[in-house]
Amino acid sequence: MEQISWISIIIGIIVGVGGFALAYFSFIRTKKKEDMADGASVAVITSDIGYVKSGIEGINQKLEKQDERHIQIVERLCNAEMKIDSAHKRIDEVIETIQEK
């Protein structure tokens, strides 16, 4: 009887240690899978951020070109206004000389 109890104690210890080892290895395996999934998620997010960044840079370049065009148009408008004023003055002078005669 004493021999059976020792055998059952040893079997219980072996089963307990085996169960603990199985649980530990399952935990490690699951943790590795989660880490890989997290790494994949981080990679996707990082690449998406890169795409957003390049899109914003493209928009900024387009805005700079628009600013340059706007400045050119304003300069041309100012030049045209000065020429129109000059032309009006000359037209007024011509009208005055015609009226004097």
Residue frames as qw, qx, qy, qz and C-alpha x, y, z in Angstrom:
[[0.000, 0.887, 0.463, 0.000, 0.00, 0.00, 0.00],
 [0.310, -0.792, 0.108, 0.515, 2.79, 2.35, 0.82],
 [0.422, -0.106, 0.604, 0.667, 4.37, 1.61, -2.53],
 [0.207, 0.641, 0.650, 0.352, 1.15, 2.57, -4.37],
 [0.132, -0.938, -0.246, 0.205, 0.89, 5.88, -2.54],
 [0.381, -0.577, 0.349, 0.632, 4.50, 6.73, -3.41],
 [0.359, 0.196, 0.697, 0.588, 3.83, 5.84, -7.05],
 [0.086, 0.811, 0.553, 0.171, 0.69, 7.97, -7.11],
 [0.262, -0.865, -0.016, 0.429, 2.59, 10.87, -5.51],
 [0.396, -0.321, 0.529, 0.679, 5.36, 10.59, -8.10],
 [0.262, 0.458, 0.712, 0.465, 2.81, 10.34, -10.93],
 [0.059, -0.905, -0.408, 0.104, 0.98, 13.36, -9.52],
 [0.318, -0.724, 0.200, 0.579, 4.19, 15.38, -9.38],
 [0.369, -0.039, 0.663, 0.650, 5.12, 14.35, -12.95],
 [0.158, 0.668, 0.667, 0.290, 1.64, 15.22, -14.23],
 [0.169, -0.910, -0.227, 0.302, 1.72, 18.56, -12.37],
 [0.332, -0.557, 0.386, 0.657, 5.16, 19.47, -13.73],
 [0.321, 0.202, 0.741, 0.555, 4.12, 18.30, -17.22],
 [0.074, 0.817, 0.567, 0.071, 0.93, 20.40, -17.03],
 [0.227, -0.855, 0.006, 0.466, 2.91, 23.41, -15.90],
 [0.366, -0.300, 0.570, 0.672, 5.47, 22.91, -18.71],
 [0.263, 0.469, 0.741, 0.403, 2.67, 22.52, -21.27],
 [0.026, -0.915, -0.383, 0.121, 0.96, 25.70, -20.05],
 [0.316, -0.718, 0.221, 0.579, 4.26, 27.61, -20.10],
 [0.346, -0.072, 0.674, 0.649, 5.14, 26.51, -23.65],
 [0.172, 0.681, 0.671, 0.236, 1.61, 27.34, -24.82],
 [0.142, -0.913, -0.176, 0.341, 1.95, 30.79, -23.26],
 [0.344, -0.505, 0.437, 0.660, 5.32, 31.35, -24.98],
 [0.320, 0.244, 0.751, 0.524, 3.93, 30.20, -28.34],
 [0.065, 0.834, 0.544, 0.060, 0.88, 32.44, -28.05],
 [0.247, -0.833, 0.023, 0.495, 3.07, 35.37, -26.99],
 [0.364, -0.236, 0.576, 0.693, 5.28, 34.92, -30.07],
 [0.216, 0.521, 0.721, 0.403, 2.22, 34.87, -32.33],
 [0.087, -0.914, -0.363, 0.160, 0.86, 38.01, -30.68],
 [0.339, -0.657, 0.247, 0.626, 4.24, 39.73, -31.02],
 [0.333, 0.061, 0.680, 0.650, 4.35, 38.83, -34.72],
 [0.093, 0.731, 0.637, 0.227, 0.81, 40.12, -35.21],
 [0.217, -0.890, -0.146, 0.372, 1.65, 43.32, -33.34],
 [0.388, -0.407, 0.444, 0.698, 4.77, 43.73, -35.46],
 [0.265, 0.366, 0.710, 0.540, 2.72, 43.31, -38.63],
 [0.043, -0.876, -0.480, 0.016, 0.21, 45.88, -37.39],
 [0.313, -0.769, 0.096, 0.549, 2.99, 48.32, -36.58],
 [0.384, -0.109, 0.596, 0.697, 4.48, 47.79, -40.04],
 [0.165, 0.624, 0.671, 0.364, 1.14, 48.47, -41.72],
 [0.167, -0.922, -0.282, 0.206, 0.58, 51.60, -39.64],
 [0.401, -0.576, 0.289, 0.651, 4.12, 52.80, -40.35],
 [0.324, 0.145, 0.651, 0.671, 3.71, 52.33, -44.09],
 [0.037, 0.793, 0.581, 0.180, 0.33, 54.09, -43.99],
 [0.278, -0.857, -0.072, 0.428, 1.92, 57.00, -42.14],
 [0.411, -0.277, 0.487, 0.719, 4.59, 57.10, -44.84],
 [0.220, 0.483, 0.682, 0.504, 1.91, 57.30, -47.54],
 [0.123, -0.906, -0.398, 0.074, 0.11, 60.07, -45.67],
 [0.398, -0.677, 0.153, 0.600, 3.40, 61.94, -45.22],
 [0.351, -0.017, 0.586, 0.730, 4.24, 61.72, -48.92],
 [0.091, 0.700, 0.642, 0.300, 0.70, 62.85, -49.77],
 [0.237, -0.901, -0.211, 0.297, 1.05, 65.88, -47.51],
 [0.412, -0.445, 0.359, 0.709, 4.42, 66.71, -49.08],
 [0.282, 0.330, 0.675, 0.597, 2.80, 66.56, -52.52],
 [0.061, -0.862, -0.496, -0.077, 0.03, 68.89, -51.37],
 [0.363, -0.776, 0.018, 0.516, 2.59, 71.30, -49.91],
 [0.395, -0.134, 0.519, 0.746, 4.49, 71.36, -53.21],
 [0.139, 0.593, 0.654, 0.449, 1.27, 72.10, -55.09],
 [0.214, -0.901, -0.332, 0.180, 0.45, 74.89, -52.64],
 [0.409, -0.557, 0.227, 0.686, 3.88, 76.43, -53.14],
 [0.291, 0.178, 0.626, 0.701, 3.37, 76.37, -56.91],
 [0.033, -0.785, -0.584, -0.203, -0.06, 77.97, -56.45],
 [0.333, -0.815, -0.122, 0.457, 1.50, 80.68, -54.27],
 [0.380, -0.274, 0.427, 0.773, 4.09, 81.40, -56.94],
 [0.154, 0.454, 0.679, 0.555, 1.38, 81.60, -59.61],
 [0.174, -0.862, -0.468, 0.086, -0.71, 83.88, -57.40],
 [0.364, -0.667, 0.090, 0.644, 2.25, 86.21, -56.87],
 [0.309, 0.000, 0.579, 0.755, 2.91, 86.28, -60.63],
 [0.035, 0.661, 0.665, 0.347, -0.73, 87.09, -61.37],
 [0.261, -0.868, -0.284, 0.314, -0.77, 89.88, -58.78],
 [0.374, -0.455, 0.298, 0.751, 2.43, 91.35, -60.27],
 [0.213, 0.257, 0.667, 0.666, 0.95, 91.21, -63.77],
 [0.089, -0.801, -0.586, -0.085, -2.26, 92.84, -62.52],
 [0.319, -0.773, -0.076, 0.543, -0.31, 95.67, -60.88],
 [0.319, -0.203, 0.490, 0.786, 1.67, 96.22, -64.09],
 [0.102, 0.505, 0.714, 0.475, -1.54, 96.24, -66.12],
 [0.182, -0.862, -0.436, 0.184, -3.15, 98.77, -63.75],
 [0.323, -0.616, 0.150, 0.703, -0.12, 101.07, -64.04],
 [0.239, 0.045, 0.638, 0.731, -0.23, 100.83, -67.84],
 [0.004, -0.691, -0.686, -0.229, -3.97, 101.52, -67.85],
 [0.241, -0.839, -0.233, 0.429, -3.49, 104.59, -65.65],
 [0.310, -0.399, 0.386, 0.772, -0.73, 105.80, -67.95],
 [0.166, 0.317, 0.734, 0.578, -2.92, 105.21, -71.00],
 [0.083, -0.817, -0.568, 0.049, -5.81, 107.12, -69.41],
 [0.268, -0.729, 0.007, 0.630, -3.54, 110.07, -68.72],
 [0.242, -0.164, 0.574, 0.765, -2.32, 110.09, -72.32],
 [0.070, 0.548, 0.755, 0.352, -5.89, 109.77, -73.62],
 [0.158, -0.855, -0.387, 0.307, -6.95, 112.68, -71.39],
 [0.276, -0.552, 0.252, 0.746, -4.01, 114.74, -72.72],
 [0.186, 0.144, 0.716, 0.658, -5.00, 113.93, -76.32],
 [0.029, -0.733, -0.672, -0.099, -8.63, 114.87, -75.61],
 [0.225, -0.800, -0.161, 0.532, -7.49, 118.18, -74.06],
 [0.238, -0.338, 0.457, 0.787, -5.33, 119.02, -77.07],
 [0.104, 0.386, 0.770, 0.497, -8.18, 118.22, -79.43],
 [0.118, -0.818, -0.553, 0.109, -10.61, 120.37, -77.44],
 [0.275, -0.659, 0.038, 0.699, -8.16, 123.29, -77.39],
 [0.211, -0.079, 0.590, 0.775, -7.99, 123.38, -81.19]]
